[in-house]
């Protein structure tokens, strides 16, 4: 039980870190600078060993089936963390965040599920490359390149989207379904490289 409590707690912190990255992105007018600064969230996660779904799911290929339980706990913890970050900024004097997020989220909920799934796959692959690359080299540059890349391309990151939907206050059955589909896409993309390496 203690293992799962720790797993969840580190997942909540990871979700909050992504939320902070989202706040930075929404606060900046320049999309390129915002995309680069968003990486602060993933960098803090990698440095402190926090549990991010998109950073962990790629390793499911080489883990026992029980690892799926860990991933579900991490996903829920990330959701809680992004929600807490969203509620925090909504209760602050920072203005304009919610409105920007609403326009972003409207595009997502109006999109087709297959499109969201495909965009999730692309993002998942980049996330695996980023996390595994950082593990191997300890060079944060790969984090900045991959994260800025998926943001500027418009790929879908399920945890970031959890934050955007929360701060936009647009949760609905459709929004939840979109996040789930994106999560599945992120999972497929994240497992693509390690799965091919096992062939």
Backbone as JSON, one array per atom type, in Angstrom:
{
  "sequence": "XXXXXXXXXXXXXXXXXXXXXXXXXXXXXXXXXXXXXXXXXXXXXXXXXXXXXXXXXXXXXXXXXXXXXXXXXXXXXXXXXXXXXXXXXXXXXXXXXXXXXXXXXXXXXXXXXXXXXXXXXXXXXXXXXXXXXXXXXXXXXXXXXXXXXXXXXXXXXXXXXXXXXXXXXXXXXXXXXXXXXXXXXXXXXXXXXXXXXXX",
  "N": [[0.83, -1.22, 0.0], [1.95, 1.22, 0.79], [3.72, 1.65, -1.28], [2.0, 2.29, -3.4], [0.84, 4.63, -2.47], [3.02, 6.36, -2.43], [3.61, 6.28, -5.16], [1.31, 7.51, -6.2], [1.45, 10.04, -4.95], [3.83, 11.13, -6.03], [2.99, 11.22, -8.62], [0.94, 13.1, -8.52], [2.45, 15.38, -7.97], [3.92, 15.46, -10.34], [1.87, 15.97, -12.18], [1.13, 18.51, -11.3], [3.47, 19.86, -11.91], [3.47, 19.76, -14.71], [1.21, 21.27, -15.03], [2.16, 23.77, -14.16], [3.97, 24.24, -16.2], [2.11, 24.51, -18.23], [0.81, 26.84, -17.41], [2.85, 28.72, -17.75], [3.14, 28.53, -20.54], [0.61, 29.46, -21.43], [0.74, 32.02, -20.51], [2.46, 33.44, -22.06], [2.86, 35.36, -25.02], [4.34, 34.8, -27.28], [4.54, 31.96, -29.13], [6.63, 30.18, -29.66], [8.57, 30.74, -27.7], [6.97, 30.17, -25.51], [6.54, 27.43, -25.9], [9.11, 26.43, -25.52], [9.58, 27.2, -22.86], [7.64, 25.76, -21.55], [8.82, 23.36, -21.14], [10.01, 23.43, -18.68], [8.4, 22.13, -16.87], [8.59, 19.33, -17.55], [11.33, 19.02, -17.24], [11.73, 19.44, -14.48], [10.34, 17.24, -13.55], [11.87, 15.08, -14.51], [14.34, 15.56, -13.22], [13.67, 15.33, -10.5], [12.59, 12.83, -10.32], [9.82, 12.32, -10.61], [6.48, 11.02, -11.21], [5.26, 10.74, -14.29], [2.72, 10.04, -16.53], [3.06, 9.95, -19.38], [5.77, 9.78, -19.48], [6.36, 7.37, -18.42], [4.85, 5.32, -19.59], [5.91, 4.26, -21.94], [7.73, 2.38, -21.14], [6.32, 0.18, -20.48], [6.45, -1.99, -22.12], [8.61, -3.54, -21.38], [8.03, -4.32, -18.84], [6.36, -6.21, -16.16], [2.9, -7.43, -16.31], [1.54, -6.32, -14.17], [2.38, -3.76, -14.05], [0.63, -2.16, -15.36], [-1.29, -1.43, -13.51], [0.18, 0.36, -11.98], [0.48, 2.37, -13.92], [-2.17, 3.24, -14.26], [-2.69, 4.33, -11.73], [-0.78, 6.36, -11.74], [-1.76, 7.9, -13.88], [-4.22, 8.8, -12.84], [-3.25, 10.21, -10.64], [-1.75, 12.19, -11.95], [-3.86, 13.53, -13.2], [-5.15, 14.57, -10.94], [-3.13, 16.28, -10.0], [-2.84, 18.14, -12.11], [-5.35, 19.29, -12.02], [-5.32, 20.5, -9.49], [-3.29, 22.4, -9.9], [-4.55, 23.95, -11.84], [-6.82, 24.91, -10.42], [-5.47, 26.39, -8.55], [-4.23, 28.5, -10.03], [-6.5, 29.67, -11.09], [-7.58, 30.77, -8.86], [-5.97, 32.87, -8.38], [-4.39, 36.13, -9.02], [-3.65, 36.13, -11.64], [-4.53, 36.78, -14.9], [-6.51, 35.97, -17.84], [-5.71, 33.4, -18.48], [-7.62, 31.3, -18.41], [-9.34, 31.96, -20.53], [-7.7, 31.75, -22.8], [-7.11, 29.04, -22.67], [-9.64, 27.97, -23.07], [-10.19, 28.46, -25.79], [-8.26, 26.84, -26.95], [-9.04, 24.31, -26.01], [-11.55, 24.02, -27.15], [-11.0, 23.52, -29.8], [-9.9, 20.99, -29.55], [-12.01, 19.37, -28.48], [-13.78, 19.53, -30.55], [-12.53, 18.16, -32.51], [-11.95, 15.1, -34.39], [-12.01, 11.77, -32.99], [-10.18, 9.95, -34.02], [-8.27, 11.61, -35.14], [-7.29, 12.89, -32.84], [-6.21, 10.66, -31.59], [-4.15, 9.9, -33.36], [-2.53, 12.22, -33.27], [-1.86, 12.01, -30.64], [-0.26, 9.72, -30.68], [2.04, 10.61, -32.08], [2.98, 12.53, -30.24], [3.43, 10.89, -28.0], [5.56, 9.29, -28.89], [7.59, 11.21, -29.18], [7.8, 11.99, -26.52], [8.8, 9.67, -25.31], [11.29, 9.53, -26.57], [12.4, 11.88, -25.56], [12.46, 11.48, -22.7], [13.88, 9.03, -22.44], [16.2, 9.75, -23.78], [17.16, 11.76, -22.08], [17.63, 10.24, -19.8], [19.76, 8.69, -20.68], [21.76, 10.54, -21.38], [21.69, 12.75, -19.67], [21.42, 15.28, -20.56], [19.69, 18.2, -20.77], [18.89, 19.42, -23.11], [17.69, 17.76, -25.02], [15.18, 17.41, -23.94], [14.05, 19.95, -24.21], [14.04, 20.22, -27.01], [12.36, 18.09, -27.9], [9.93, 18.51, -26.46], [9.23, 21.17, -27.14], [8.99, 20.67, -29.82], [6.71, 18.9, -30.04], [4.71, 20.58, -29.12], [4.74, 22.81, -30.87], [4.1, 21.53, -33.22], [1.52, 20.81, -32.75], [0.8, 18.41, -31.62], [-0.8, 16.03, -29.38], [-0.79, 15.96, -25.89], [-1.68, 14.09, -23.22], [-1.63, 14.7, -20.43], [-0.97, 17.41, -20.28], [-3.23, 18.31, -21.6], [-5.18, 17.61, -19.74], [-4.7, 19.58, -17.83], [-5.25, 21.93, -19.35], [-7.99, 21.6, -19.96], [-9.01, 21.6, -17.39], [-8.29, 24.18, -16.4], [-9.66, 25.69, -18.19], [-12.15, 25.12, -17.42], [-13.84, 23.22, -18.63], [-14.65, 20.59, -18.44], [-16.35, 17.7, -19.5], [-18.39, 14.96, -20.63], [-17.56, 14.47, -23.25], [-15.09, 15.84, -23.32], [-13.64, 14.36, -21.45], [-13.6, 11.87, -22.72], [-12.06, 12.54, -24.95], [-9.58, 13.08, -23.72], [-8.99, 10.53, -22.74], [-8.74, 9.07, -25.14], [-6.57, 10.41, -26.28], [-4.69, 9.74, -24.36], [-4.44, 7.0, -24.82], [-3.36, 7.12, -27.38], [-0.93, 8.41, -26.77], [0.19, 6.35, -25.27], [0.51, 4.27, -27.17], [2.28, 5.54, -28.95], [4.43, 6.0, -27.21], [5.27, 3.42, -26.63], [6.12, 2.48, -29.01], [8.84, 2.65, -30.06], [10.44, 1.16, -28.08], [9.1, -1.31, -28.36], [9.58, -2.04, -31.02], [12.31, -2.37, -30.88], [12.48, -4.74, -29.56], [11.88, -6.68, -31.35]],
  "CA": [[0.0, 0.0, 0.0], [2.84, 2.39, 0.86], [4.26, 1.83, -2.63], [1.01, 2.96, -4.24], [0.67, 5.99, -1.95], [4.17, 7.11, -2.95], [3.41, 6.35, -6.6], [0.27, 8.5, -6.42], [1.94, 11.35, -4.52], [4.78, 11.61, -7.03], [2.2, 11.48, -9.83], [0.26, 14.38, -8.29], [3.47, 16.41, -8.15], [4.22, 15.53, -11.77], [0.74, 16.66, -12.81], [1.24, 19.93, -10.94], [4.61, 20.4, -12.67], [2.98, 19.98, -16.08], [0.3, 22.41, -14.91], [2.97, 24.99, -14.12], [4.43, 24.43, -17.57], [0.96, 25.01, -18.98], [0.59, 28.24, -17.01], [3.89, 29.49, -18.44], [2.8, 28.56, -21.97], [-0.56, 30.31, -21.64], [1.04, 33.39, -20.08], [3.34, 34.08, -23.04], [2.27, 35.62, -26.33], [5.17, 34.15, -28.29], [4.31, 30.52, -29.04], [7.91, 29.47, -29.65], [9.13, 30.91, -26.35], [6.09, 29.43, -24.61], [6.79, 26.0, -26.08], [10.4, 26.13, -24.88], [9.46, 27.38, -21.41], [6.78, 24.67, -21.04], [9.71, 22.25, -20.8], [10.35, 23.52, -17.25], [7.62, 21.1, -16.19], [9.18, 18.0, -17.76], [12.68, 19.02, -16.67], [11.61, 19.24, -13.03], [9.89, 15.85, -13.36], [13.03, 14.19, -14.74], [15.36, 15.81, -12.19], [13.21, 14.89, -9.18], [12.08, 11.46, -10.37], [8.37, 12.29, -10.43], [5.8, 10.02, -12.05], [4.44, 11.28, -15.36], [2.19, 8.95, -17.35], [3.68, 9.9, -20.71], [7.18, 9.47, -19.32], [6.46, 6.0, -17.89], [4.07, 4.33, -20.34], [6.74, 3.62, -22.96], [8.49, 1.28, -20.54], [5.4, -0.93, -20.21], [6.85, -3.1, -22.99], [9.6, -4.37, -20.7], [7.59, -4.5, -17.45], [5.31, -7.22, -15.99], [1.54, -6.93, -16.53], [1.12, -5.54, -13.0], [2.79, -2.37, -14.29], [-0.57, -1.45, -15.84], [-1.89, -0.84, -12.3], [0.99, 1.55, -11.7], [0.17, 3.4, -14.92], [-3.5, 3.78, -13.96], [-2.52, 5.18, -10.54], [-0.04, 7.54, -12.18], [-2.67, 8.7, -14.71], [-5.17, 9.46, -11.93], [-2.47, 11.19, -9.88], [-1.47, 13.3, -12.86], [-5.12, 14.27, -13.34], [-5.35, 15.33, -9.69], [-2.13, 17.33, -9.95], [-3.17, 19.19, -13.09], [-6.55, 19.97, -11.52], [-4.89, 21.36, -8.39], [-2.58, 23.53, -10.5], [-5.56, 24.78, -12.5], [-7.6, 25.6, -9.4], [-4.59, 27.36, -7.92], [-4.06, 29.69, -10.87], [-7.82, 30.32, -11.23], [-7.83, 31.52, -7.63], [-4.94, 33.91, -8.24], [-4.62, 37.37, -9.77], [-3.23, 35.96, -13.04], [-5.71, 36.88, -15.76], [-6.44, 35.58, -19.24], [-5.32, 32.0, -18.65], [-8.79, 30.47, -18.7], [-9.87, 32.28, -21.85], [-6.8, 31.14, -23.8], [-7.28, 27.58, -22.59], [-10.95, 27.63, -23.63], [-10.1, 28.41, -27.26], [-7.47, 25.64, -27.27], [-9.83, 23.11, -25.71], [-12.66, 23.91, -28.09], [-10.45, 22.85, -30.99], [-9.69, 19.57, -29.22], [-13.28, 18.64, -28.33], [-14.44, 19.51, -31.86], [-11.74, 17.3, -33.4], [-12.37, 13.69, -34.42], [-11.25, 10.93, -32.07], [-9.06, 9.35, -34.73], [-7.27, 12.67, -35.26], [-6.69, 13.03, -31.51], [-5.43, 9.45, -31.34], [-2.94, 10.0, -34.18], [-1.7, 13.29, -32.7], [-1.35, 11.46, -29.38], [0.83, 8.8, -31.01], [3.22, 11.42, -32.39], [3.46, 13.12, -29.0], [3.95, 9.81, -27.17], [6.88, 8.9, -29.41], [8.53, 12.27, -28.81], [8.0, 11.95, -25.06], [9.71, 8.56, -25.01], [12.62, 9.95, -27.03], [12.88, 12.9, -24.62], [12.76, 10.9, -21.39], [14.96, 8.04, -22.58], [17.4, 10.5, -24.14], [17.67, 12.42, -20.87], [18.17, 9.18, -18.94], [21.03, 8.22, -21.22], [22.78, 11.59, -21.53], [21.53, 13.8, -18.65], [21.46, 16.56, -21.25], [18.32, 18.71, -20.84], [18.58, 19.94, -24.44], [16.77, 16.85, -25.71], [13.84, 17.67, -23.41], [13.57, 21.18, -24.83], [13.79, 19.98, -28.44], [11.19, 17.21, -28.09], [8.71, 19.13, -25.93], [8.9, 22.29, -28.03], [8.58, 20.08, -31.09], [5.33, 18.42, -30.05], [3.8, 21.71, -28.92], [4.68, 23.61, -32.1], [3.43, 20.71, -34.26], [0.11, 20.62, -32.4], [0.55, 17.05, -31.14], [-1.61, 16.03, -28.16], [-0.21, 15.39, -24.67], [-2.87, 13.9, -22.38], [-1.54, 15.35, -19.12], [-1.11, 18.84, -20.55], [-4.64, 18.54, -21.93], [-5.92, 17.58, -18.47], [-4.57, 20.91, -17.24], [-5.95, 22.92, -20.16], [-9.43, 21.42, -19.78], [-9.33, 22.0, -16.02], [-8.2, 25.63, -16.24], [-10.72, 26.25, -19.03], [-13.4, 24.69, -16.77], [-14.62, 22.66, -19.74], [-14.82, 19.14, -18.32], [-17.62, 17.14, -19.93], [-18.2, 13.58, -21.08], [-16.78, 14.55, -24.49], [-13.72, 16.23, -22.99], [-13.01, 13.21, -20.78], [-13.36, 10.87, -23.77], [-10.93, 13.03, -25.74], [-8.36, 12.88, -22.93], [-8.73, 9.08, -22.71], [-8.26, 8.69, -26.48], [-5.22, 10.97, -26.39], [-3.86, 8.92, -23.47], [-4.18, 5.75, -25.55], [-2.42, 7.47, -28.44], [0.37, 8.61, -26.12], [0.69, 5.02, -24.87], [0.96, 3.59, -28.39], [3.49, 6.23, -29.42], [5.51, 5.8, -26.25], [5.74, 2.03, -26.66], [6.49, 2.13, -30.39], [10.29, 2.43, -30.21], [10.9, -0.02, -27.32], [8.5, -2.54, -28.9], [10.31, -2.38, -32.25], [13.65, -2.82, -30.49], [12.39, -6.11, -29.05], [11.62, -7.61, -32.46]],
  "C": [[0.87, 1.27, 0.0], [3.42, 2.71, -0.52], [3.29, 2.63, -3.49], [0.74, 4.39, -3.78], [1.8, 6.88, -2.48], [4.04, 7.32, -4.46], [2.42, 7.47, -6.94], [0.76, 9.9, -6.08], [2.91, 11.95, -5.54], [4.11, 11.9, -8.37], [1.46, 12.81, -9.72], [1.24, 15.53, -8.51], [3.85, 16.58, -9.62], [3.12, 16.26, -12.52], [0.79, 18.15, -12.54], [2.37, 20.59, -11.72], [4.22, 20.68, -14.12], [2.0, 21.16, -16.09], [1.05, 23.73, -14.89], [3.54, 25.29, -15.51], [3.33, 25.0, -18.45], [0.65, 26.47, -18.67], [1.59, 29.15, -17.72], [3.53, 29.64, -19.92], [1.65, 29.52, -22.25], [-0.3, 31.77, -21.31], [1.87, 34.16, -21.11], [2.65, 34.23, -24.39], [3.03, 34.9, -27.44], [5.09, 32.64, -28.13], [5.61, 29.72, -28.96], [8.55, 29.54, -28.27], [8.3, 30.12, -25.35], [6.33, 27.93, -24.68], [8.1, 25.58, -25.41], [10.29, 26.2, -23.36], [8.56, 26.32, -20.77], [7.64, 23.51, -20.54], [10.15, 22.29, -19.34], [9.63, 22.44, -16.46], [8.25, 19.73, -16.32], [10.58, 17.93, -17.17], [12.64, 18.77, -15.17], [11.17, 17.81, -12.7], [11.06, 14.88, -13.49], [14.07, 14.34, -13.64], [14.96, 15.21, -10.85], [12.59, 13.5, -9.18], [10.59, 11.35, -10.11], [7.73, 11.36, -11.45], [4.84, 10.67, -13.05], [4.01, 10.14, -16.28], [2.91, 8.83, -18.68], [5.18, 9.63, -20.66], [7.41, 8.03, -18.89], [5.86, 4.95, -18.81], [4.91, 3.6, -21.39], [7.49, 2.41, -22.44], [7.62, 0.09, -20.18], [5.79, -2.18, -20.99], [7.77, -4.07, -22.25], [9.25, -4.63, -19.23], [6.55, -5.62, -17.36], [3.92, -6.59, -16.13], [1.03, -6.07, -15.38], [1.47, -4.06, -13.14], [1.62, -1.52, -14.77], [-1.27, -0.77, -14.67], [-1.14, 0.43, -11.93], [0.64, 2.69, -12.65], [-1.19, 4.04, -14.67], [-3.42, 4.73, -12.76], [-1.81, 6.47, -10.91], [-0.94, 8.46, -13.0], [-3.65, 9.48, -13.83], [-4.45, 10.52, -11.1], [-2.12, 12.41, -10.71], [-2.71, 14.17, -13.06], [-5.37, 15.14, -12.11], [-4.38, 16.5, -9.62], [-2.41, 18.47, -10.91], [-4.39, 19.98, -12.63], [-6.18, 20.93, -10.4], [-4.15, 22.59, -8.91], [-3.56, 24.5, -11.15], [-6.37, 25.58, -11.49], [-6.76, 26.68, -8.71], [-4.47, 28.63, -8.74], [-5.39, 30.41, -11.07], [-8.16, 31.15, -9.99], [-6.84, 32.64, -7.4], [-5.3, 35.14, -9.06], [-4.2, 37.28, -11.24], [-4.46, 35.89, -13.94], [-5.45, 36.34, -17.17], [-6.1, 34.14, -19.51], [-6.51, 31.15, -19.11], [-9.32, 30.7, -20.11], [-9.01, 31.67, -22.97], [-6.98, 29.63, -23.84], [-8.6, 27.16, -23.23], [-10.89, 27.53, -25.15], [-9.3, 27.19, -27.71], [-8.3, 24.38, -27.11], [-10.99, 22.92, -26.67], [-12.22, 23.21, -29.37], [-10.32, 21.35, -30.75], [-11.01, 18.82, -29.16], [-14.06, 18.59, -29.65], [-13.73, 18.59, -32.85], [-12.3, 15.87, -33.38], [-11.48, 12.88, -33.48], [-10.04, 10.3, -32.75], [-7.92, 10.35, -34.9], [-6.53, 12.85, -33.93], [-5.77, 11.85, -31.2], [-4.1, 9.51, -32.1], [-1.98, 11.06, -33.62], [-1.11, 12.86, -31.36], [-0.19, 10.51, -29.61], [2.12, 9.57, -31.27], [3.84, 11.99, -31.11], [4.09, 12.05, -28.1], [5.34, 9.38, -27.59], [7.93, 9.94, -29.03], [8.82, 12.28, -27.32], [8.94, 10.82, -24.67], [11.13, 8.94, -25.4], [13.22, 10.95, -26.05], [13.33, 12.29, -23.3], [13.92, 9.91, -21.46], [16.28, 8.74, -22.93], [18.01, 11.18, -22.94], [18.27, 11.4, -19.91], [19.57, 8.76, -19.38], [22.13, 9.28, -21.16], [22.8, 12.62, -20.41], [21.63, 15.2, -19.26], [20.03, 17.08, -21.42], [17.92, 19.22, -22.22], [17.58, 19.07, -25.17], [15.34, 17.03, -25.22], [13.24, 18.89, -24.1], [13.21, 20.97, -26.3], [12.51, 19.18, -28.65], [9.89, 17.85, -27.62], [8.29, 20.31, -26.81], [8.4, 21.77, -29.36], [7.13, 19.64, -31.09], [4.33, 19.55, -29.87], [3.63, 22.5, -30.22], [4.01, 22.86, -33.24], [1.94, 20.53, -33.98], [-0.22, 19.2, -31.99], [-0.12, 17.12, -29.76], [-0.94, 15.28, -27.01], [-1.33, 15.3, -23.63], [-2.8, 14.64, -21.05], [-1.63, 16.87, -19.26], [-2.57, 19.18, -20.84], [-5.53, 18.47, -20.69], [-5.88, 18.96, -17.81], [-5.37, 21.93, -18.02], [-7.46, 22.82, -19.98], [-9.85, 21.88, -18.38], [-9.32, 23.52, -15.86], [-9.24, 26.34, -17.11], [-12.1, 25.98, -18.44], [-14.37, 24.13, -17.81], [-14.78, 21.14, -19.65], [-16.24, 18.73, -18.68], [-17.35, 15.69, -20.31], [-17.32, 13.54, -22.33], [-15.32, 14.88, -24.2], [-12.97, 15.07, -22.34], [-12.68, 12.13, -21.8], [-12.15, 11.27, -24.62], [-9.61, 12.79, -25.02], [-7.99, 11.4, -22.88], [-8.15, 8.61, -24.04], [-6.83, 9.19, -26.7], [-4.24, 10.16, -25.54], [-3.48, 7.61, -24.16], [-3.19, 5.99, -26.69], [-1.02, 7.69, -27.9], [1.01, 7.29, -25.74], [1.26, 4.27, -26.08], [2.26, 4.22, -28.9], [4.68, 6.0, -28.52], [6.11, 4.41, -26.32], [6.29, 1.62, -28.03], [7.98, 1.78, -30.53], [10.77, 1.23, -29.4], [10.33, -1.33, -27.84], [9.24, -2.99, -30.16], [11.71, -2.89, -31.94], [13.65, -4.27, -30.01], [12.17, -7.14, -30.15], [12.91, -8.35, -32.84]]
}
